[in-house]
Structure formats: C-alpha cells, structure tokens
C-alpha cells in the first residue's frame, strides 16, 4: 500500500452521496505531511432513475481511480439514524464506492464522521468550517476546499492515512498542534 | 420491455442482502400467468472485506442478468428503521443490484415488502409461509421455493410484473382468488 519509490501513500477519500459524491485524492508521507492530488465532486441528476444515478456515480469514481491510481479507498461510514430516503441513497452510494475498490483490487476502509473530525482537528465535534480550515492548512491550499463534500472527501483521505494507513510517523515534527494532540491521545488510548 | 415474440415480460427479482442475496427470474404473460426461469442465492463470505463482498454480489447478479436476459430488475426497497449494520449492508447490496441494472441499460424498480405481500397473497401482512405457498402455486412448483431469500426474490419479480410491469390483464380468468381480490382492490383504489 505504500509506494516503494516515494514512501508516500495515495488515498482516495469518498464522501458518499447520490446527488453529490465528494472525491479527494491525497499523497501522505510517512512523516504525515500531505499534498493534494485531486479533488472534485461526482454528481448525478436527481431527475434520473436511481439505477442510472448509481451507474453515473460508479463511472465517476472509476474515472478518478483509473486516472490517479490510489492505493486505498476510504469511504465515510453511513449510519441509519433516520428512516429517510436520503440516508438509503447515501448508503447505496457508499456501497458503489466500496464496490469500485473491490473491483479494482484495492483495499477499502470506512471511517465515521467523528473519527474524521478527530483525526483532522483533534476534536470529534468540530464543525465543517474547522475541518475545512485544517484540511486547507495541511494541504497548503490558498483557499478553503470547496464545496463541503470535496473538503470532507479530502478529510477522509487524510484521516485514513493518519489513522494507520501509513506507517507510524517517524517524527512528530511535521504535525500541526491539533494533529500532535490527536497522536498523543491515540498513544494514551493504546496504553 | 415486453418481448414481441412471446408477449411475456421477463423480470429479475432481487431480495438484497450482503450474506445472501436472493435472485429469481420469471416470465409473466399478459394474462398474469407466470413461469419460473431461474432461482438462486448469490452469497458472499461474511469473513471477507466489505469491498470484496460487494464485488462478489455484483458479479453474481451480472451473471444472472447475462445468462437469462431479464427486461427489468425489481429490487426490494430497504428501510432504515434501525441503526443496525445489517440494514446498511442490505442497502448497499440493493444499490449494487440497481447499479447492475443501470450498467446493463435495464430499467429498475423497487417495491416494499408490504407491496410484495399484497400483490402475491392479497394481504400486506402475510407471513413468509403464505408468500412461499402462493409463489409455488403461481409458478406451478412441486415444492415451496427454498430458501426464503429465493422465494422473496420470485415474489418481488411477480409483484413487479403484476403491479404494472406487464400491460393490464386482458382477462382476470387466470388469476387466483387472492390475485383477483388484489386486482379489484387496485381498481377501487384508482377510482
């Protein structure tokens, strides 16, 4: 899963949704530093039949995988807290993202929103703006990643790499204060 | 959607599930009479990673589609009434079935369990045994279709054809009493 040539891990993060599916690809080094490879949103027309919408999402995710060659796909874990049509659509879109991984022979992982927020900001209840701000800082972007789905996809990808997708950081010098706090909390939790 | 040659509609019904995904193919004539084409269960190993399980389900459903050439795929509609992992897995499997339809250029439809029970037995609260018994009678099977997932898939396929996938029945003479009661109820509901 780690490129022998560069020592970096390339992760595709997917924020699943039927109408808007955020996709973000990052390269994460062993020292936890990261760089942006690709970010975008795969869309499907709400007026189309569900089977065509899911096919459009699958095609969009496959295109990103084939163009950027991630080593792993990280997908937001969906919870069925409400019996809403949108939750089921989100679950179906997440299934499509996981399927694409399976069909391309890539490992997949799921992370909860709380895990992502904690990994990115050090605080599991962080709001969207805090996550976007930290993603922009980590990736050295001049502007906050837009739209929110795209930012969430990048956050997922970073979360996955930092939570163990990449080997343990050799040094904590590249961490932001929030990342260092999270790394410390992780170490404490493992004791 | 109706075969010009035979006047029958071939429907693939899918009872979605991660571990066991029922698949049933039936031919339904304009007079609502039906015959069994194929029935089975696509399985995935609970010990495998989710992305490989979904890929196995997609491959299994595609194989049925490619071998039997249905004109439409009917999938049970999943509700998120409980925040359980199994519900999300079922939703993901249903998304895979719908995706296969979209990728093969086939229309898809979803029906609720209540709609299926009502269409098959005339009673939306029918139990599994009643549904299996009626499916066996309609398809002139010597034994009840087994396992339950397979029977549910056949019921879904029949439900879809009877609820409007096939043109309105020219005559009600081929209907069982339960089917006739349902057809009458449908007519009343439309007034």
Interface residues (C-beta under 8 A of the other chain):
Chain A: X49 X50 X51 X52 X53 X54 X55 X56 X58 X73 X78 X79 X80 X81 X82 X83 X84 X87 X88 X91 X92 X93 X94 X95 X96 X98 X99 X101 X102 X103 X106 X107 X108 X110
Chain B: X49 X50 X51 X52 X53 X54 X55 X56 X58 X73 X78 X79 X80 X81 X82 X83 X84 X87 X88 X91 X92 X93 X94 X95 X96 X98 X99 X101 X102 X103 X106 X107 X108 X110
